[in-house]
């Protein structure tokens, strides 16, 4: 997330973040927009008393605190009250579960750092034989091997940090058959070929045509009309939005790619698009989305970016943004990357685009909710 411009203030930043999350993810008309997903917040003792915290659904919120704060006797009644309401708590920087059984009844998650096997085993062994179970989470993954090892031990992980893990790109790897079909469809659209040519290509893969229509009819597109055919889709949307949805299908075509990477690309595409609203012309929104998505396409497909760009004709502005983070769209991708990592450059980059931290954060949260709708549609296909 982006921090407000100026000197950092943990308490005020936390207040602003909670308020922004409540406004964008838990509006009165729709309620919680992320389904069963849970958000983890780095929490201070003072933050426990913020009214903004009460504006979030307790069952979808976990408050992350150090052991010293959790063991503070003065705030124990507050911790118990919040736990009774349904808020979860994660003990950070732990080497063992606390001996205090009452505190163990409050904690729902425990931070196990890089997921060291001995630490995880000890914590699981120490866990009291009762419910609720305290779930260990590895919060500092630095390599793909660490991620695989945690997955093998059925250990949940946070993927974060400047050295965020990404899938390998195999030397000499080629696009998979489904990806090649999608690429060919994208080429026909870029060449403005007759709709009948596109329809004919889709007839070779009924499952792909079905997935495409599912995506177009998802809540994220919000046109309020059920699209029944590709011809209807083009008539309602035009070629550019269709190219956009094919880029989503391309991102999800590699079944061997980690699910979090696919979702990350979809979120980034939407995030970049939303940040550009009011800055770039409205008819370039699809270009922003595609630029955001394609900035991760090599890692999604497991092939080099150069090979993908040889097969998919993108505008010079989009290519410049993807390859060098330059041009009209480049700064938006750079800002998105900073927000995904640690936000250290976010304030500077948002200033260069004349954007407030509030707008950046609102766009990021809205992108999370939008991607949730897209992921739900794709999982149902």
C-alpha positions as CSV (number, residue, x, y, z in Angstrom):
1,X,0.0,0.0,0.0
2,X,1.1,3.6,-0.4
3,X,2.0,5.7,2.6
4,X,0.7,9.3,2.9
5,X,3.3,12.0,1.8
6,X,5.4,13.5,4.5
7,X,6.9,12.0,7.7
8,X,5.6,8.6,8.6
9,X,3.3,8.3,11.6
10,X,2.4,4.8,12.5
11,X,-0.8,5.6,14.4
12,X,-2.3,8.0,11.8
13,X,-1.2,5.7,8.9
14,X,-3.0,2.8,10.6
15,X,-6.1,5.0,11.1
16,X,-6.1,6.1,7.5
17,X,-5.5,2.5,6.3
18,X,-8.4,1.1,8.3
19,X,-10.7,3.9,7.1
20,X,-9.7,3.3,3.5
21,X,-10.2,-0.5,3.8
22,X,-13.7,0.0,5.3
23,X,-14.7,2.5,2.7
24,X,-13.6,0.5,-0.3
25,X,-14.0,-3.1,0.9
26,X,-16.9,-3.0,3.3
27,X,-19.3,-0.3,2.0
28,X,-22.8,-0.3,3.5
29,X,-24.6,-1.1,0.3
30,X,-22.6,-4.3,-0.6
31,X,-20.9,-5.4,2.6
32,X,-17.6,-7.2,2.6
33,X,-16.3,-7.5,-1.0
34,X,-13.6,-10.1,-0.6
35,X,-15.8,-13.1,0.3
36,X,-14.0,-15.4,2.7
37,X,-10.6,-13.7,2.3
38,X,-8.9,-12.4,5.5
39,X,-6.8,-9.3,5.8
40,X,-3.9,-9.1,8.2
41,X,-3.0,-5.7,9.8
42,X,0.2,-4.8,11.6
43,X,-1.4,-3.5,14.8
44,X,-0.3,-1.2,17.6
45,X,-1.7,-1.2,21.2
46,X,-3.2,2.2,20.5
47,X,-4.7,1.0,17.3
48,X,-6.9,-1.6,19.2
49,X,-9.0,1.3,20.4
50,X,-9.6,2.9,17.0
51,X,-13.3,3.3,16.0
52,X,-12.2,2.6,12.4
53,X,-11.4,-1.0,13.4
54,X,-15.0,-1.6,14.3
55,X,-16.1,-0.7,10.8
56,X,-14.5,-3.9,9.5
57,X,-16.1,-7.4,9.7
58,X,-14.3,-9.2,12.6
59,X,-14.3,-12.6,11.0
60,X,-12.2,-11.2,8.1
61,X,-9.6,-9.3,10.1
62,X,-6.5,-10.6,11.8
63,X,-4.5,-8.2,14.0
64,X,-0.7,-8.9,14.0
65,X,1.2,-8.0,17.2
66,X,4.4,-8.8,19.0
67,X,4.5,-11.1,22.0
68,X,5.4,-8.2,24.4
69,X,2.3,-6.3,23.4
70,X,0.1,-9.3,23.6
71,X,1.3,-10.1,27.1
72,X,0.6,-6.6,28.4
73,X,-1.8,-7.1,31.3
74,X,-3.3,-3.7,30.9
75,X,-4.7,-4.5,27.4
76,X,-5.7,-8.1,28.1
77,X,-9.4,-7.2,28.7
78,X,-9.4,-5.4,25.3
79,X,-7.8,-8.4,23.6
80,X,-10.4,-10.7,25.1
81,X,-13.3,-8.4,24.0
82,X,-12.0,-8.2,20.4
83,X,-11.5,-11.9,20.3
84,X,-15.0,-12.5,21.5
85,X,-16.3,-10.2,18.7
86,X,-14.5,-12.5,16.2
87,X,-11.2,-10.6,15.4
88,X,-8.2,-12.9,15.0
89,X,-4.7,-12.3,16.4
90,X,-1.3,-13.3,15.0
91,X,1.7,-13.5,17.3
92,X,4.7,-12.1,15.5
93,X,8.3,-13.0,15.9
94,X,7.5,-16.1,17.9
95,X,10.0,-18.8,18.8
96,X,7.4,-20.8,20.8
97,X,3.8,-20.5,21.8
98,X,3.2,-18.5,25.1
99,X,2.8,-20.5,28.2
100,X,-0.1,-18.3,29.2
101,X,-3.2,-20.4,28.3
102,X,-5.5,-17.4,28.3
103,X,-3.3,-15.7,25.7
104,X,-3.2,-19.0,23.7
105,X,-7.0,-18.8,23.6
106,X,-6.7,-15.3,22.0
107,X,-4.1,-16.1,19.4
108,X,-5.3,-17.6,16.1
109,X,-2.1,-17.4,14.1
110,X,1.6,-17.5,14.8
111,X,4.3,-16.0,12.7
112,X,7.0,-18.6,12.0
113,X,9.3,-16.3,9.9
114,X,10.8,-18.3,7.0
115,X,9.0,-21.5,8.0
116,X,12.0,-23.3,9.5
117,X,10.9,-27.0,9.9
118,X,12.1,-27.3,13.5
119,X,10.3,-24.2,14.6
120,X,7.0,-25.2,12.9
121,X,7.3,-28.8,14.4
122,X,7.9,-27.4,17.9
123,X,4.9,-25.0,17.7
124,X,2.6,-27.7,16.4
125,X,3.8,-30.0,19.2
126,X,3.3,-27.4,21.9
127,X,-0.2,-26.5,20.8
128,X,-2.7,-27.3,23.5
129,X,-5.0,-30.2,22.7
130,X,-8.1,-28.0,22.2
131,X,-9.7,-25.7,19.7
132,X,-9.3,-23.3,18.2
133,X,-6.2,-24.4,16.5
134,X,-3.4,-21.8,16.3
135,X,-2.3,-21.8,12.7
136,X,1.4,-21.2,11.8
137,X,2.1,-18.8,8.9
138,X,5.5,-18.3,7.2
139,X,5.9,-14.5,6.6
140,X,9.3,-14.2,5.0
141,X,9.6,-16.3,1.8
142,X,12.7,-15.4,-0.2
143,X,13.1,-18.3,-2.7
144,X,10.9,-20.5,-4.8
145,X,12.5,-23.5,-3.0
146,X,11.3,-22.1,0.4
147,X,7.8,-21.7,-1.0
148,X,7.7,-25.3,-2.3
149,X,9.0,-26.6,1.1
150,X,6.3,-24.8,3.0
151,X,3.6,-26.0,0.6
152,X,4.8,-29.6,1.1
153,X,4.4,-29.1,4.9
154,X,0.9,-27.6,4.4
155,X,2.1,-24.4,5.8
156,X,0.4,-21.1,4.7
157,X,2.8,-18.3,3.6
158,X,2.8,-14.6,2.9
159,X,4.5,-13.7,-0.3
160,X,6.1,-10.4,0.3
161,X,9.3,-8.4,0.5
162,X,11.6,-6.9,-2.1
163,X,12.9,-10.4,-3.0
164,X,9.4,-11.7,-3.7
165,X,9.5,-15.1,-5.2
166,X,8.5,-15.6,-8.8
167,X,8.2,-18.7,-11.0
168,X,11.2,-19.8,-12.9
169,X,11.6,-19.1,-16.6
170,X,12.9,-22.2,-18.3
171,X,15.5,-21.7,-21.0
172,X,14.1,-22.8,-24.4
173,X,10.5,-23.2,-23.0
174,X,7.7,-22.8,-25.5
175,X,4.1,-21.6,-25.1
176,X,1.6,-24.3,-24.3
177,X,-1.1,-25.2,-26.9
178,X,-3.9,-23.2,-25.2
179,X,-1.7,-20.2,-24.8
180,X,-0.8,-20.4,-28.5
181,X,-4.5,-20.4,-29.5
182,X,-5.2,-17.4,-27.3
183,X,-2.1,-15.6,-28.8
184,X,-3.4,-16.3,-32.3
185,X,-6.8,-14.8,-31.4
186,X,-5.1,-11.8,-30.0
187,X,-3.2,-11.4,-33.2
188,X,-6.4,-11.5,-35.3
189,X,-7.9,-8.8,-33.1
190,X,-4.8,-6.6,-33.4
191,X,-5.0,-6.9,-37.2
192,X,-8.8,-6.0,-37.0
193,X,-9.6,-9.1,-38.9
194,X,-13.2,-10.1,-39.7
195,X,-15.2,-11.4,-36.7
196,X,-16.0,-14.6,-38.6
197,X,-12.2,-15.4,-38.5
198,X,-12.1,-15.0,-34.8
199,X,-15.3,-17.1,-34.3
200,X,-13.8,-19.8,-36.5
201,X,-10.6,-19.9,-34.4
202,X,-12.7,-20.2,-31.2
203,X,-14.7,-23.1,-32.6
204,X,-11.5,-25.2,-32.3
205,X,-11.7,-25.0,-28.5
206,X,-15.2,-24.9,-27.0
207,X,-13.9,-24.8,-23.5
208,X,-11.9,-21.7,-24.3
209,X,-14.9,-20.0,-25.9
210,X,-16.9,-20.9,-22.8
211,X,-14.3,-19.4,-20.4
212,X,-14.1,-16.2,-22.5
213,X,-17.9,-15.7,-22.3
214,X,-17.8,-16.5,-18.5
215,X,-15.2,-13.7,-18.0
216,X,-17.0,-11.2,-20.1
217,X,-20.2,-11.9,-18.1
218,X,-18.4,-11.6,-14.8
219,X,-19.5,-8.9,-12.3
220,X,-16.3,-7.0,-13.0
221,X,-17.3,-5.9,-16.4
222,X,-20.6,-4.5,-15.1
223,X,-22.5,-4.0,-18.4
224,X,-25.8,-5.4,-17.0
225,X,-26.5,-7.4,-20.2
226,X,-25.9,-11.2,-20.5
227,X,-23.5,-11.8,-23.4
228,X,-24.6,-14.8,-25.4
229,X,-22.0,-15.1,-28.2
230,X,-18.7,-13.7,-29.3
231,X,-20.5,-11.7,-32.0
232,X,-22.7,-10.2,-29.3
233,X,-19.6,-9.4,-27.2
234,X,-17.9,-7.5,-30.0
235,X,-21.1,-5.6,-30.8
236,X,-21.5,-4.6,-27.1
237,X,-17.8,-4.0,-26.2
238,X,-15.6,-3.7,-29.3
239,X,-12.3,-5.3,-30.1
240,X,-10.2,-3.5,-27.5
241,X,-12.1,-4.9,-24.5
242,X,-12.1,-8.3,-26.1
243,X,-8.3,-8.1,-26.4
244,X,-8.2,-7.2,-22.7
245,X,-10.2,-10.3,-21.7
246,X,-8.1,-12.6,-23.9
247,X,-5.1,-11.3,-21.9
248,X,-6.8,-12.5,-18.7
249,X,-7.3,-15.9,-20.3
250,X,-3.7,-15.9,-21.4
251,X,-2.5,-15.2,-17.9
252,X,-4.6,-18.1,-16.6
253,X,-3.7,-20.6,-19.3
254,X,-0.6,-22.0,-17.6
255,X,-2.1,-24.5,-15.1
256,X,1.4,-25.1,-13.7
257,X,1.8,-21.5,-12.6
258,X,1.2,-20.8,-8.9
259,X,-2.3,-19.4,-8.3
260,X,-1.0,-16.4,-6.4
261,X,1.0,-15.3,-9.4
262,X,-2.0,-15.4,-11.7
263,X,-4.1,-13.4,-9.2
264,X,-1.2,-11.0,-8.7
265,X,-1.1,-10.2,-12.4
266,X,-4.9,-9.7,-12.6
267,X,-4.8,-7.4,-9.6
268,X,-1.9,-5.5,-11.0
269,X,-3.6,-5.0,-14.4
270,X,-6.8,-3.7,-12.7
271,X,-4.7,-1.6,-10.2
272,X,-2.8,0.1,-13.0
273,X,-6.0,0.8,-14.9
274,X,-7.8,2.3,-11.9
275,X,-4.8,4.6,-11.1
276,X,-4.9,5.9,-14.6
277,X,-8.5,7.1,-14.4
278,X,-8.6,10.8,-14.8
279,X,-5.0,10.9,-15.9
280,X,-5.0,9.1,-19.2
281,X,-7.8,9.3,-21.8
282,X,-10.7,6.9,-21.0
283,X,-10.2,5.0,-24.3
284,X,-6.7,4.0,-23.1
285,X,-8.0,2.1,-20.0
286,X,-7.7,-1.2,-21.7
287,X,-4.1,-0.4,-22.7
288,X,-3.3,0.3,-19.1
289,X,-4.8,-3.0,-18.0
290,X,-2.9,-5.0,-20.6
291,X,0.3,-3.2,-19.7
292,X,-0.1,-4.1,-16.1
293,X,-1.0,-7.7,-16.9
294,X,1.8,-8.2,-19.4
295,X,4.4,-6.8,-17.0
296,X,4.3,-10.3,-15.4
297,X,3.3,-12.4,-18.4
298,X,6.8,-14.0,-18.8
299,X,6.6,-15.4,-15.2
300,X,3.0,-16.6,-15.7
301,X,3.8,-18.5,-18.9
302,X,7.3,-19.6,-18.1
303,X,8.8,-18.2,-21.3
304,X,10.9,-15.1,-22.0
305,X,9.1,-11.7,-22.4
306,X,10.8,-11.3,-25.8
307,X,9.2,-14.5,-27.1
308,X,5.8,-13.4,-25.9
309,X,6.1,-9.9,-27.5
310,X,7.2,-11.5,-30.7
311,X,3.9,-13.3,-30.9
312,X,1.5,-10.7,-29.5
313,X,1.5,-7.3,-31.2
314,X,1.3,-4.6,-28.6
315,X,1.4,-0.8,-29.1
316,X,4.8,0.9,-28.7
317,X,3.6,2.6,-25.5
318,X,2.6,-0.6,-23.9
319,X,5.9,-2.3,-24.9
320,X,7.9,0.6,-23.5
321,X,6.1,0.3,-20.2
322,X,6.5,-3.5,-20.0
323,X,10.2,-3.6,-21.0
324,X,11.6,-0.4,-19.4
325,X,8.8,1.1,-17.1
326,X,9.0,4.2,-19.3
327,X,6.6,6.1,-21.5
328,X,3.0,7.1,-20.6
329,X,2.2,3.8,-18.8
330,X,5.5,2.9,-17.3
331,X,5.3,5.0,-14.1
332,X,1.9,3.4,-13.2
333,X,3.5,-0.1,-13.4
334,X,6.5,1.1,-11.3
335,X,4.1,2.5,-8.7
336,X,2.1,-0.7,-8.6
337,X,5.3,-2.7,-8.1
338,X,6.3,-0.5,-5.2
339,X,3.0,-0.9,-3.5
340,X,3.2,-4.7,-3.9
341,X,6.6,-4.8,-2.2
342,X,7.1,-2.4,0.7
343,X,5.8,0.9,-0.5
344,X,9.1,2.6,0.1
345,X,9.0,4.4,-3.3
346,X,5.2,4.8,-3.5
347,X,5.1,8.3,-2.1
348,X,7.7,9.6,-4.6
349,X,6.1,7.8,-7.5
350,X,2.6,8.9,-6.7
351,X,3.8,12.5,-6.4
352,X,5.3,12.3,-9.9
353,X,1.8,11.3,-11.1
354,X,0.1,13.9,-9.0
355,X,-1.8,11.2,-7.2
356,X,-2.7,11.2,-3.5
357,X,-1.9,8.2,-1.3
358,X,-5.7,7.9,-0.7
359,X,-6.4,7.4,-4.4
360,X,-3.6,4.9,-4.8
361,X,-4.8,2.8,-1.8
362,X,-8.4,3.0,-2.9
363,X,-7.4,1.8,-6.4
364,X,-5.4,-1.1,-4.9
365,X,-8.3,-2.2,-2.7
366,X,-10.8,-1.9,-5.5
367,X,-8.5,-4.0,-7.7
368,X,-8.4,-6.7,-5.0
369,X,-12.2,-6.9,-4.9
370,X,-12.4,-6.9,-8.7
371,X,-9.8,-9.7,-9.0
372,X,-11.8,-11.7,-6.5
373,X,-14.8,-11.7,-8.9
374,X,-12.6,-12.7,-11.8
375,X,-11.0,-15.5,-9.9
376,X,-14.4,-16.8,-8.8
377,X,-15.5,-16.9,-12.4
378,X,-12.3,-18.7,-13.6
379,X,-12.5,-21.3,-10.8
380,X,-16.1,-22.1,-11.9
381,X,-15.0,-22.8,-15.5
